[in-house]
Amino acid sequence: MRYLNCDEIKYLQVDHNSTCNLRCPQCARTHEGQTHPDLPQVELQVDTYKKFLNGSKNLETVMWCGNYGEAIVSNTFFECLQYVVENSSAKIIITTNSSARDKSWWKEVALLLKGRGKINFSIDGLADTNHIYRVNANWDKVIENVKTFIKAGGRARWDYLVFGHNEHQVDTAVKLAKELGFEQFQIKLTNRFVNDTQYTKGGEAKSQDVKTRKSKYILNMPKNKNYQGSGKTQNQQIIENYGSWENYVNTTAINCKWKPNGQIFLDFEERVWPCTWTASGYHHYGNNTQKHQAEKLFDRYGKNFNSLKYYSLEQILHHEYFSNDLCTSWKNTMDSDVPKLLACGRTCGTDYEFSSVYGDNRKLINL
């Protein structure tokens, strides 16, 4: 079974660059408070978007939301955004920490989008807490940019990840969002306290030790159960019911979240992936299950099998991995020649909801 044909692609998500101005502790790019040393520092160019748009004629939405990068800090992002706006009819969505650029830049983006798209501002707290997870974020800059964008006609949503240090501020943040002119407020519950340690060894995660350039602290899960990601309970159930995560992934049925909606992912190295979760593994740090599985795919198919540098979008989607092996792998095991990916089992399996924007892990409030 083929994953997608070119004419079936409706939604493109892009990780435009691997660079970022922040060092969020649960981000895949962060290792001991720094950018992890194996991560290449690159960004996409306009030519990449030309290649993709030439191969996909039915595109309805383009979203910039990266596994590793913050698009607005890229020197090539605006011209690429402008190209997509001017050469497609796609709806535009940009997810950003918003702690960069000046007022003139934000006004220009608002005028470029002209109500055709929106920006999701990832702000995890208020003046005294946002920087605790969004390490290096500047609250005054964030609020200045929000006000400038909305005043210039931009449509905006506030995305709020809940932790132990900011759970008491959710209601205040909702009120502030309404005052600032946001259209929506999205509460997001993180499951990243459950990580590769629990996947391989079991056990429960309630906190995470965090190291930054200046300090050390403990990042805590919310005490309020309504703000705890569903993965905390589901992880315990998986260990109880299956004995291990490997057994669960090997046996769970896959109900792909992206394929039915015609969604696909483009990373900062011009690689096309089925989704954001399968894309992240190759650049994970150290001895990591998802990294090893990505390496196994490249060993089998070659490092360039999904690269727009070497192949057209049509050629990539007709490659044996996209045309057959990926969907077939959903009935394989993690040890198969074409492995059933941990990312597939964890994110689209029957008993676990990893994502913070699916199921009970999100609550959207219209303001």
C-alpha positions as CSV (number, residue, x, y, z in Angstrom):
1,M,0.0,0.0,0.0
2,R,1.4,3.4,-1.0
3,Y,1.7,6.1,1.6
4,L,0.6,9.1,-0.6
5,N,0.7,10.1,-4.2
6,C,1.7,13.7,-5.1
7,D,-1.9,14.7,-5.9
8,E,-3.0,13.4,-2.5
9,I,-0.8,15.8,-0.6
10,K,-3.0,18.4,1.1
11,Y,-0.9,19.4,4.1
12,L,2.8,20.1,4.3
13,Q,4.6,20.7,7.6
14,V,8.1,22.1,7.4
15,D,11.1,22.1,9.8
16,H,12.7,25.0,7.9
17,N,16.0,25.2,9.8
18,S,17.9,23.5,12.7
19,T,18.9,26.7,14.4
20,C,17.0,28.2,17.3
21,N,17.4,31.1,19.8
22,L,16.1,29.1,22.7
23,R,17.2,26.0,24.6
24,C,14.0,24.3,25.7
25,P,15.0,21.3,27.9
26,Q,12.6,18.8,26.4
27,C,13.5,19.7,22.8
28,A,15.4,17.2,20.7
29,R,18.0,19.8,19.8
30,T,19.0,20.4,23.5
31,H,21.6,18.4,25.3
32,E,22.8,19.6,28.8
33,G,21.6,23.1,28.1
34,Q,23.4,23.4,24.8
35,T,22.7,22.5,21.2
36,H,23.6,18.9,20.9
37,P,27.0,18.5,19.2
38,D,25.9,16.2,16.3
39,L,23.1,18.5,15.0
40,P,24.0,20.1,11.6
41,Q,23.3,23.9,11.5
42,V,21.4,24.4,8.2
43,E,18.4,26.1,6.7
44,L,16.2,25.6,3.6
45,Q,16.4,27.8,0.5
46,V,13.7,29.0,-1.9
47,D,14.7,26.3,-4.4
48,T,13.6,23.6,-2.0
49,Y,10.1,25.1,-1.9
50,K,10.0,25.4,-5.7
51,K,10.8,21.7,-6.0
52,F,8.0,20.8,-3.6
53,L,5.4,23.0,-5.0
54,N,6.2,21.8,-8.5
55,G,5.4,18.3,-7.4
56,S,2.3,19.0,-5.3
57,K,-0.5,20.8,-7.1
58,N,-3.3,20.3,-4.5
59,L,-1.6,21.7,-1.5
60,E,-4.1,23.3,0.9
61,T,-2.0,24.1,4.0
62,V,1.7,24.8,4.7
63,M,2.7,24.8,8.4
64,W,6.1,25.8,9.8
65,C,6.6,23.9,13.0
66,G,9.9,22.2,13.6
67,N,11.3,19.3,15.4
68,Y,14.6,21.2,15.9
69,G,14.4,24.7,14.5
70,E,12.8,28.1,15.1
71,A,11.8,29.3,11.6
72,I,11.8,33.1,12.4
73,V,15.5,33.1,13.3
74,S,16.5,31.8,9.9
75,N,17.9,34.3,7.4
76,T,16.1,32.6,4.5
77,F,12.7,32.1,6.1
78,F,10.9,35.3,5.1
79,E,11.8,35.0,1.4
80,C,10.7,31.3,1.5
81,L,7.4,32.3,3.2
82,Q,6.9,35.0,0.6
83,Y,7.5,32.5,-2.2
84,V,4.9,30.0,-0.8
85,V,2.4,32.8,-0.3
86,E,2.8,34.1,-3.9
87,N,3.1,30.8,-5.6
88,S,0.3,28.8,-4.0
89,S,-3.1,29.2,-2.6
90,A,-2.3,27.3,0.6
91,K,-3.4,28.4,4.0
92,I,-0.3,29.5,6.1
93,I,0.4,28.5,9.7
94,I,3.5,29.4,11.6
95,T,4.4,28.1,15.1
96,T,7.0,30.2,16.9
97,N,8.4,31.1,20.3
98,S,8.2,34.8,19.0
99,S,11.3,35.9,21.0
100,A,13.1,37.3,18.0
101,R,12.9,40.0,15.2
102,D,11.8,43.6,15.5
103,K,8.4,45.3,15.1
104,S,8.9,46.1,11.4
105,W,9.5,42.4,10.6
106,W,6.4,41.3,12.4
107,K,4.3,44.0,10.7
108,E,5.6,42.9,7.4
109,V,4.6,39.2,8.1
110,A,1.1,40.3,9.1
111,L,0.7,42.3,5.9
112,L,2.1,39.4,3.8
113,L,-0.4,36.9,5.3
114,K,-3.3,39.3,4.9
115,G,-5.6,37.2,6.9
116,R,-4.8,34.1,4.8
117,G,-3.0,32.4,7.7
118,K,-2.2,32.7,11.3
119,I,0.6,32.4,13.8
120,N,0.6,30.1,16.8
121,F,2.6,31.8,19.6
122,S,4.2,29.2,21.9
123,I,4.2,31.0,25.2
124,D,4.5,28.7,28.3
125,G,3.7,31.0,31.2
126,L,3.8,34.7,32.1
127,A,6.6,37.2,32.7
128,D,8.0,35.3,35.7
129,T,7.6,31.8,34.2
130,N,7.8,31.6,30.4
131,H,11.6,31.6,30.4
132,I,11.8,28.6,32.8
133,Y,10.9,26.2,30.0
134,R,11.5,28.6,27.1
135,V,15.1,29.1,28.1
136,N,16.5,32.4,26.8
137,A,13.1,33.8,25.9
138,N,12.6,37.5,26.4
139,W,9.1,38.2,27.8
140,D,9.1,41.9,26.8
141,K,10.2,41.0,23.2
142,V,7.5,38.3,23.0
143,I,4.7,40.6,24.1
144,E,5.9,43.4,21.8
145,N,6.0,41.1,18.8
146,V,2.5,39.7,19.6
147,K,1.0,43.2,19.9
148,T,2.7,44.4,16.7
149,F,1.5,41.4,14.7
150,I,-2.1,41.5,15.9
151,K,-2.3,45.3,15.5
152,A,-1.1,45.0,11.9
153,G,-4.1,42.6,11.2
154,G,-2.4,39.3,12.0
155,R,-4.5,36.4,13.3
156,A,-3.0,34.6,16.3
157,R,-3.4,31.7,18.7
158,W,-1.6,31.3,22.1
159,D,-0.2,27.8,22.7
160,Y,0.5,27.0,26.4
161,L,2.4,23.9,27.5
162,V,1.5,23.2,31.1
163,F,4.2,22.3,33.7
164,G,4.4,22.4,37.5
165,H,5.8,25.9,37.5
166,N,3.1,27.5,35.3
167,E,-0.1,25.5,36.0
168,H,-1.4,28.1,38.4
169,Q,-1.2,30.8,35.7
170,V,-3.4,29.2,33.0
171,D,-6.5,31.2,33.8
172,T,-4.5,34.5,34.0
173,A,-2.9,33.7,30.7
174,V,-6.3,33.1,29.0
175,K,-7.5,36.5,30.3
176,L,-4.3,38.2,29.0
177,A,-4.6,36.4,25.6
178,K,-8.1,37.9,25.2
179,E,-6.9,41.3,26.1
180,L,-4.1,41.1,23.6
181,G,-6.5,40.1,20.7
182,F,-5.7,36.5,20.3
183,E,-8.4,34.5,18.6
184,Q,-7.8,31.3,20.4
185,F,-5.9,29.8,23.4
186,Q,-4.7,26.2,23.3
187,I,-3.7,24.3,26.4
188,K,-1.2,21.6,25.6
189,L,-0.3,18.7,27.9
190,T,3.2,17.3,27.4
191,N,4.0,13.6,27.4
192,R,7.8,14.2,27.1
193,F,8.4,13.3,30.8
194,V,8.0,9.8,29.4
195,N,11.1,9.3,27.2
196,D,13.5,6.7,25.9
197,T,14.4,5.7,29.4
198,Q,10.9,4.5,30.1
199,Y,10.5,3.0,26.6
200,T,13.6,0.8,27.1
201,K,13.6,0.2,30.9
202,G,10.1,1.0,32.2
203,G,9.4,3.1,35.3
204,E,7.6,6.3,35.9
205,A,8.8,9.8,35.1
206,K,7.5,12.7,37.2
207,S,10.3,15.3,36.7
208,Q,13.4,16.0,34.6
209,D,16.7,17.4,35.7
210,V,17.6,20.5,33.6
211,K,20.9,22.1,33.0
212,T,21.3,25.5,31.3
213,R,24.3,27.6,30.7
214,K,23.7,29.4,34.0
215,S,21.9,27.1,36.3
216,K,20.5,23.7,37.2
217,Y,16.9,23.0,38.2
218,I,14.1,20.4,38.2
219,L,11.4,20.6,35.6
220,N,8.3,19.1,37.2
221,M,5.1,17.6,35.9
222,P,1.9,19.5,36.9
223,K,0.3,18.4,40.2
224,N,-3.2,19.0,38.8
225,K,-4.1,15.7,37.1
226,N,-6.2,17.7,34.6
227,Y,-2.9,19.2,33.3
228,Q,-0.9,15.9,33.2
229,G,-0.5,14.4,29.8
230,S,-2.3,11.1,29.2
231,G,1.0,9.4,28.6
232,K,1.7,9.2,32.4
233,T,-1.2,6.8,33.0
234,Q,-1.0,5.1,29.6
235,N,2.7,4.3,30.0
236,Q,2.0,2.4,33.3
237,Q,-0.8,0.5,31.6
238,I,1.4,-0.4,28.6
239,I,4.1,-1.9,31.0
240,E,1.4,-3.7,32.9
241,N,-0.5,-5.1,29.8
242,Y,2.4,-5.7,27.5
243,G,5.4,-6.2,29.7
244,S,7.6,-3.7,27.8
245,W,7.3,-0.9,25.2
246,E,9.0,-3.2,22.6
247,N,6.2,-5.7,23.0
248,Y,3.6,-3.0,22.7
249,V,5.1,-1.5,19.5
250,N,5.6,-4.9,18.0
251,T,1.9,-5.9,18.5
252,T,-0.1,-2.7,18.4
253,A,-2.2,-1.9,15.3
254,I,-1.3,1.4,13.6
255,N,-3.9,4.0,12.8
256,C,-1.8,6.6,11.0
257,K,-2.8,10.2,11.9
258,W,-1.4,11.8,8.8
259,K,-2.0,9.5,5.8
260,P,-5.8,9.9,5.8
261,N,-5.4,13.7,5.7
262,G,-2.8,13.9,3.0
263,Q,-0.1,15.2,5.4
264,I,3.6,15.0,4.8
265,F,6.8,16.5,6.4
266,L,9.9,18.3,5.0
267,D,13.0,18.6,7.2
268,F,15.8,21.2,7.2
269,E,18.0,18.9,5.1
270,E,15.4,18.7,2.2
271,R,14.3,15.2,3.3
272,V,10.7,14.2,2.8
273,W,9.3,12.1,5.7
274,P,5.8,10.6,6.3
275,C,5.3,12.8,9.4
276,T,7.0,15.0,12.0
277,W,7.5,12.1,14.4
278,T,9.3,9.8,11.9
279,A,11.4,12.7,10.9
280,S,12.9,13.5,14.3
281,G,14.7,10.3,15.0
282,Y,17.8,10.6,12.8
283,H,19.2,13.6,14.7
284,H,18.4,12.5,18.2
285,Y,21.3,12.6,20.5
286,G,23.3,9.6,21.7
287,N,22.2,6.0,22.1
288,N,18.6,6.4,21.2
289,T,16.1,3.9,19.8
290,Q,14.6,6.2,17.2
291,K,18.0,7.3,15.9
292,H,19.1,3.7,15.5
293,Q,15.9,2.9,13.5
294,A,16.5,5.9,11.2
295,E,20.0,4.7,10.6
296,K,18.7,1.3,9.8
297,L,16.5,2.8,7.1
298,F,19.4,4.7,5.6
299,D,21.6,1.6,5.6
300,R,18.9,-0.3,3.7
301,Y,17.8,2.4,1.2
302,G,20.8,4.8,1.1
303,K,21.2,8.2,2.7
304,N,19.5,10.1,-0.2
305,F,16.4,8.0,-0.9
306,N,14.0,10.7,0.5
307,S,16.0,13.8,-0.4
308,L,14.8,16.6,-2.7
309,K,18.4,17.4,-3.4
310,Y,18.6,14.2,-5.5
311,Y,15.1,13.2,-6.5
312,S,11.8,14.9,-7.3
313,L,8.8,14.6,-5.0
314,E,7.2,12.2,-7.3
315,Q,10.3,10.0,-7.4
316,I,10.5,10.0,-3.6
317,L,6.9,9.0,-3.2
318,H,7.4,6.2,-5.8
319,H,10.4,4.9,-3.9
320,E,9.8,1.4,-2.4
321,Y,9.7,2.8,1.1
322,F,6.8,5.2,0.5
323,S,5.1,3.1,-2.2
324,N,5.1,-0.1,-0.1
325,D,7.5,-0.7,2.8
326,L,6.4,2.0,5.2
327,C,2.7,0.8,5.3
328,T,3.8,-2.8,5.3
329,S,6.1,-2.1,8.3
330,W,3.1,-1.4,10.4
331,K,2.6,-5.1,10.6
332,N,6.3,-5.9,11.2
333,T,8.3,-5.7,14.5
334,M,11.0,-3.4,15.6
335,D,13.6,-6.0,14.6
336,S,12.4,-6.6,11.1
337,D,14.6,-5.7,8.1
338,V,12.1,-2.8,7.5
339,P,11.4,-2.0,11.2
340,K,8.1,-1.0,12.6
341,L,9.2,2.4,14.0
342,L,8.9,3.3,17.6
343,A,7.6,6.6,16.4
344,C,4.7,4.9,14.6
345,G,3.8,2.6,17.5
346,R,4.1,5.3,20.1
347,T,2.2,8.0,18.2
348,C,-0.4,6.1,16.2
349,G,-0.8,2.9,18.1
350,T,-4.0,1.9,19.9
351,D,-3.1,2.4,23.6
352,Y,-1.0,5.6,23.8
353,E,-1.4,9.2,22.8
354,F,2.0,10.9,22.6
355,S,1.2,14.2,20.8
356,S,0.2,17.3,22.8
357,V,-2.2,18.3,20.0
358,Y,-4.3,15.2,19.7
359,G,-7.0,13.6,21.9
360,D,-7.2,14.6,25.6
361,N,-3.8,16.3,25.5
362,R,-5.2,19.6,24.1
363,K,-8.0,21.9,25.0
364,L,-8.8,24.7,22.5
365,I,-10.5,27.8,23.8
366,N,-12.1,30.3,21.4
367,L,-11.7,33.8,22.8
